[in-house]
Amino acid sequence: MTEPDVSARGSAALLGPAEVRALAEQLGVRPTKQLGQNFVHDANTVRRIVAAAGVGRADAVLEVGPGLGSLTLALLDVVDSVIAVEIDPVLAQHLPVTVADRAPELAGQLRVVQADALRVGPQDLPAAPTALVANLPYNVAVPVLLHLLAELPSITTSLVMVQAEVADRLAAEPGGRIYGVPSVKAGFFGTVRRAGAVGTQVFWPVPRVESGLVRIERYAEAPWSMDDEHRRRVFAVVDAAFAQRRKTLRAALSGWAGSPAEAERRLVAAGIDPIARGETLDTAAYVRLADQA
């Protein structure tokens, strides 16, 4: 991750409400709930997202779900490489056209990959991204985020816009009502914090819920093994603990461990009170518990 470059080129003509609607009409695009499409049309909002991401010239930014290109254009003003992953073939094909039209001198810095972000791996991308900056589709935001963090260790910083409730859950601290599976799993990869709120009126169509920004800084030196097998073991414990979150961990983890007695043994070995509940444990505690298996 490079130091942010606060002096944007300012050469891209960003999309406003009229341009977004005109582009959608031209392409015959009707935003769908299935793809979680809500297009940002406010220039100040996309500039704020880019600023919160802290990306600079040398960063290769991965953008998921670029849609009509509002955020893409703002990113190209600040970084030298944007890799946009778009599942919709019409939007994927037209994004380079939009950039060439509104920022011709920056068009060569955009590469578009038509793909499902839930299946993208490093082999599908033209370069290793250093940052993730995206307005994630509401309906798959957490799975996409966790998949990309796992598959693309080159990403050191993520700044994503998600439903406000999801943002709160991702950044929640242990002990609270909203702390759960997304909180623990995101914390496996790095430090997570809320980075702002986004209202409904900057989108078309206007969503029924507020949005929030979440920033994840990957651990500079991982406190535990990040290999796939270890991650799967940790996540299996997390899923089991929160599947029955009202129960004590001794009871909730009996299926995972094979019996309540074995669950208690592993909990004690990991330095965890067997009558504690899942929402009281931080990510490090779940890692210790997984390592007892």
N, C-alpha and C positions, 0 to 999 in steps of 0.2 A: 504494500500500500504506500502510495506516495503522499507527500504533503499536498493538501488541497490547493488548487490554483484559483484564487479568488477573482482573478481578472478574466472573466469569460470573454470569448471572442465577440459574442453579441451579434454574430452575422446571420444566424438562423432566424427566419421569420416564423415565430411560434404560432401554433394554431389557437384560434379563439372559438367561441361558441358557433359563430356563423360558418367558419371554415370546417369545423368538425361535422356539423350537420350536412354541409354541402358535400364533403368527401364521402360520408356514409351514404348519401343519396346517390351520388355518382357511382359508387361501387355496389349499390344494392344491398348494403349491409344493414341488418336489423339486429341490434344488440340482443343477445340471448342469455337467459338465466343459466342455460346448460353450460355455456362457456364462461359464465361469470363476468360478462362484459359490461363495464361501465367506463366510458371514455372521459378522461380528464380534458377540460377545455379552458382551464384558467392558467394563463402564463405565469402568474405569480406563484401559484401552487407548484408547478413543475420546477420552477427555479428554486423554490424553497426545498423541495425534495433533493435536488442535486446538491444544494449547499449543505443539507444535513448529512448527505452521504460522504462528504469530504473527499471526493475523488479529484484527482489531478491529471495532468497531461499524460503521464506515463501509464496510467491505469488502462487495462482492458476491461471494460464494463460489460457484464452480462445483464441484459434486460429480458425479462420474461413477459410475454403478452403485451407487446408494444402497441397493438391495436392500430390506430390511425396515425400514430407517430408523435403525439404531443410531448411525451417525456423523452423520446428518442432525440428529437431536435434540441431540446434543452441540454441533454447529455453531450451531444456532439459539439456544443458550444464550449465545453469544458475539457473533454477528454479526447484522446487521439484514436480511440478504438472502441466501438460499440458492437457487440454481438447480440443480435436480437433473435430470440426464439419465439416463434409464433405458430400456433397450431392451425389457425384459420388460413387456408390456402389463398383466399382472395386478399386478405390483409397482408399476408407474407409477400405476395407477389407485388403488391402496390406500394409497400413501405419505401423501397428504394426510389420509386418514382416521386413520392412525396418529398423525400429528402433532396433529390436532385432538383426538384422544382423550387423548394424553399431555401435550400442551402447548398447550391451546386458545388461550391468549393470544399464542402465537407463530405460529399457523397461517397468518396473513396474510403472513408473511415468507417463505413457501416457495412457489416456483413450479416445477412439474414439467414437463419436456419429454420426451415419449416419442419416443426417437430412438436411432439408432446413433451412438455417440460418434465413430466413425471417419468419419462423414459430416457431422457438425455444423459449421456455420459461424456467423458472427456474425448472419446473417439469421434463424437458427433460434431465437435466444435472446431473451428479453424485455428483457435489459439486458446491458451489457458487463461481464463479470466482471473483478474485480481480482485474484482468487486462485483457484488450483485446489487443492482438498483432496479426496483420493479414495483409496479402497481399490480400485485398478484390477484388473480381471480378469486373472489371471495370463497367460492365453493370448494376449492382445492388448495387454499393458501398454505396451510400447515404441512400437508404432505409434500407439496412442491418445495417448500423451503427446506424441510428436513432432508429430502432426497438430494437437492443440490448441494447442501452442506456436506453430505456424506460422499457424494460422487466427485465433487470438485474441491479438493483440499487447497487448491491454489487461491480460492476465494478467501481473502483475509478480513474483509468487511462486507456486511450486508445491510442495506437500508431498504426495507420493504414497507409498502402501504397495504394494510389489511383492514378488515372489519374491526372497529374499535374494541369490541368485546374480545376478539382474538388477540389483538395487540396487548390488551390487559393481561390475558392469560399467558401469553408468551413471556411477558416481563414480570410476572407475579413472583413474589418471594414465598418461601415455605411458611406454612401455617395459616394461610388465608383460604377463604372459600373458593376462590377462583384458581388457586394453584393446582396444577394437575399435570397430565401427561405432556402437553405441549411445553409447559414451563421446564420440566425436568429434561426433556429430550433436547430442547434448544440449548439449555445450559450444559449439555454434554460437549457442545462444540465451542462455546465461548461465553463471554459475558453479554447479557441481554438487557437492554433498557428501552423505555419508551422515548421517542424522539419527537413527539408532537402530535397534534390532532388535526384532522382534515374534515371540514364540513361537507354537507351533501350537495350544496349548490354549485360546486366546481365540476360536477360530473353530468354527463348525458348518457343515458337517461339518469334522472336523479334517483339515487338509491334510497331505500327506506331506513338505512342505518348510517351512523357516523363512521368515519374511517380513522385509523391511527397509524403513525409511523413507528416502526421498531428498528432498532439498530443492534446488530450483533457483531462483536469484535472477536474473531477467532483467537483462541489462546496462542500467544507467541511461542510458548513452550507448553505443550499439552501435559496436563497433570496426570493423565492416564493413557493407556494404549488407545489409539484411534482406528485400529484395524477392524475390518468388517465383522469378523467373528466376535470380537470383544464387544463392539457396539450392539450387535444382535443380542448378545447375552444380557447386557445392561437393559436394553429396551424391553426385553421379555419380562424382566423383573418389574419394570415400571408399569407395563401393561397389566400385569397380574395384580399389582398392589392397588391400582386405581379402578380395576374392574369391580371391586367390592370395597369402595373407599370408606364406607361406614364401619367396616369391620377392623379389628386389630390386625396388624401385619401378620401375627402368628396364624390367624384364621384365613386372612386373604391370600396368603402365600402358601397355604397347605397344598394346593394343587400343583403349584410350580415346584415346590420342594419335595413333594411325594407324601407328606404327612404333616400334621401340625407340629409334632415333636421335632421333625427334621427342619421345619421352617424356623422353629424357636432356636435350634442349635445354630443354624446359619446366622440368624439375627444377632444372637449373643456373640458369636465369633466376629461379627462385623462391628461390634460395639453399639448395637441398636437395641432399644427396649422392645421386647416382643409385643407389648400391649400398646405400642405407639401406632398411629395411623399414617397412611401413606403420605398425606399432605404435610406432615411435619418434617419429612426428610429432604435434604438438599440432594443435588445430583451426585456429589461426592459420596454420600452415604449409599446411594443406589449402586454406585460403582463398587464400593467395598462389599456390598451384599452379593452382587453378581459374581465377584471374585471368590466367593465362598462355595460356589456351586461345584 
